[in-house]
Amino acid sequence: MADPADFQAKLRVLSDAYVAQLPDRLTQIEQAWGQLPRNEWDEASFEGLHRMVHSLTGSGKTFGLALLSDVARKLEEYLDALAQAKSVPGEEQRKRIQHLLNDLHQAIKQH
């Protein structure tokens, strides 16, 4: 039978590695967001952005970062609504997305 302390130590190493790479993942999300065209719908790029945010939603909970997961879920849901409408984000939508990205920064800082 596996040693519970050994298991906990391995889990802690994985969790620490996950937290350490969060700033880079957020940078990738922000870069993807910044590269989306402002005047036409780009399905492939938008899906890539959505996939990165969706990944944070699930993995945050896996590693016990409920706040990160909750904020990422809000951003994911907002992106879902834009994707369903295939709507190029206007100024108000862009402000809302930037606000949610700022919330992600804050969630990451808390860990």
Secondary structure by P-SEA (a helix, b strand, c coil): cccaaaaaaaaaaaaaaaaaaaaaaaaaaaaaaaacccccccaaaaaaaaaaaaaaaaaaaaacaaaaaaaaaaaaaaaaaaaaacccccaaaaaaaaaaaaaaaaaaaac
